Amino acid sequence: MCYNQTAAALWPPERMSVFMQQHEIWKIIDERQENLIRFCQDIIRIPSENPPGDVEDVTRFICDFLDTYHILYEIVRPVPGCPNILATFGKKGGKRVVFNGHCDVVPAGDESKWDFPPYSGEIKDGRILGRGTSDMKCGLASSLFAIAMLAQHNAELSGEILYTIVPDEETGGYHGTQWLFEHGYIKGDWGIVPEPTGFDNIEVGQKGNLGIHLTLTGRSAHGSLAPYVGQSAVEDMMELCQALKELREIHGSYDGEIAQVMEVSKQAIRDIQKVPGVENCMDHVTVNFGVIQGGTKYNMVADSCQVDIDCRVPIGVDGEQVQQKVAEIIGRLGLTDRCKAEYRGGRTGNYCSINDPIVLSARRCAKELMDIDLIAAYQWASSDTRYFREAGISTIQYGPSNAEGIHTYNETVDVKDVISACKMYAGMILDLIG
């Protein structure tokens, strides 16, 4: 067996046995890669769109997989229809690595806009096709497969793996990861979330997710009399939404390590998205007017209008600052008495140090496995990872992905990246608790 001598030099002599174990499990994963890819295809073929949030079929499928490899688990349900799987493997009493993955996916939308059936799971040109391939069923499947290979070959760990598989990340995680933390189910030393990052970088921080729901009231009248009679809530909401674009001017200020990682992150989003100015998504508040509903009938002046806004708050900016700006704009437009603002979600961004053991572990494994220097960057979106960092658990995101299909049409993932991710997960487990 051939080893990367440069990477091997990163390992102290007392840790060489772990280094050797990594290569053994990587060899096993290579030999079983057809099983891994078939597992990914099968899980893609089980629709679990959220909304509406029906994940019972995919939950049974995952539990059958855990049963096959004799991995212990329990299912807890905060409310009917929201099953959370908690699977464990290893030695209790030592350090604990917590994996967290979601089995729900965003809706496929208009299937006529896809170049292939969204739940085909087919392989074409070295890619697995379908909704959830990148976000994040293939990350989920490859990490579960890594643990299964360790279990099947009786890996002796000094600590324990906890895997929490949740049903509702795509709608906020309130009956999934958030609920599990609130009720004491998740405790650990490090976290690994197989959300999409690409093979060559890890997410070490992300923006906060602040949802804003605005309700504006007006005064109804016959449409033929507008704008002289009545007060159109729709028109006023249009003016308010235009003014709320000012939120995009709010940004963070950085120095030291955060400034360094922020610059790397800006370059990464430029390289991926290839759109002028897109790097502002990293350090500025972003505002998306996602859903608007108003009025009763086209020939009536609208007496109500509602809008749902998705704000992502960068590291270094407090969500309270955003809320204050919203209140200021509403007041400036004279809408305070008629407009109600409701908020949900995280308040600010979150991150872990690039010198944390979980980050160094990922970099060692990537160097040995792929001979690459893994890029540590911040994410322009947000995920359930925030709950881990808010609880003091140093956590990274690392998962296979092709960014262009996430939350839109024609989602795919490269087969080779799924295999590499599986090896990375096994390697990090052995590095941290082997």
C-alpha positions, 0 to 999 in steps of 0.5 A: 500500500502506498502512502502520501509521505508528505501527509504521513509526516503530519502524524506523530509516531504514537498516532501512526496506528490510526494512520494505518487504520485509515488506509485499511478502511479507505481500501474497504470503501473502494472495494465496496463503492458500488454498494455505496453508490447504489445506496445513494441512488436508492435514497434519492429515489424516495421523495421526501419533499418539505413542504409537505414534510412526509419523511416516513418512507425515507426514515424506514429505509435508513432504519433498515440500513442501520439494522443491516449493519447492527447499528443501534438507534432510536426514533423520537417524535416531537410531533406526529410525522416528524421522526428523528433517528438517533444512531450510536456506535463506538465506546461510551465514556470517551470523546464523542463525534456527532454527525447530523444530517437531514433526510428532507429535501426542497420540492422539485418544483416544475418538473418540465424544467428539469432535464431528467426526472427529479427522482430518477437517481440515475448515473450519467457522465459520472454524476448521480442525478436527482433532487437531494443529491447535493443537498444532502442525501448523498452526504447523508448516505456516504457518512452513514456508509462510512460508519457502517464500514467501521461497524462491519469491520469491528473498528475499535474506537476510543470514543463514540459516534452519535448520528442524528438524522432529522426530518425538517432542516429545510423548514428551519429544524424546529422539530429536528435539530433544534428540538433535540438540543432543547431536550438534551439529546445532543451532546458531544465534542465535535460535530460533522454535518455532511451538508454540501461544500464540494470536495476541496473545502470545508465550511467553518462558519455561516450566516444567521437565518432571520425570517421576517413576516410582515402583515400590512392592513389597508382599507377596502373600496371598489377598485374603480375608485382607487387611489382616491377611496380606500387604502391599498395594502398591496401598494403600500407593501410594494413601497415598503419592500422597496425601502427594505432593500436598504437592509442590504447595506448593513455589513460586518467589519473584520480583522484577524482570522475572521478577516482572513477566512472572509476573503477566502470565502469571497473568492470562493463564491466568486469562483462558484457563482461567477456573477459580478458583486456576488461576494457581497453575500458573504459580509452583507445582509441579504434580503429575499422577498420570497412570498407575497400574498394580498388582496381578495379580488382584482376589482377591490382595493386590497385591505391586507397584504403579507410578505415573507422575507428571508434575511441572511445575517453575516458574522459580525452583525447582530440580528437585532440591528436588522430588526431595528432597521426594519422598525425605522423604515416602517416608521419612516413610511408612516406604517407603524400603526398598520404593519406588524413585523414577526421574526424567527430564526437565528440572530447572527452568524456562527463559526469555529476557529480554523485551528480547532481539532476538527478542522485540523483533522479534516485537513490532515485527511484531505492531504493524505487522501486527495493530496489537497490543501483543504480550503476553510471558508464561510457559507453564504447560507445557513443550516442546522450547524448553527445549533451545534455552534450555539451549544459550544460544539466545534462543528464543520460542514463537509459534503459532496456537491455541485452547487449549481443545482442546489434548491433549483433544477437539475441537481446532481453530484459527482460519483467520485466526490461521493466516494471521497467524502465517504473516505473523509468521514471514516478518516476523520472518525478514526483521527478523532476517536480512533 
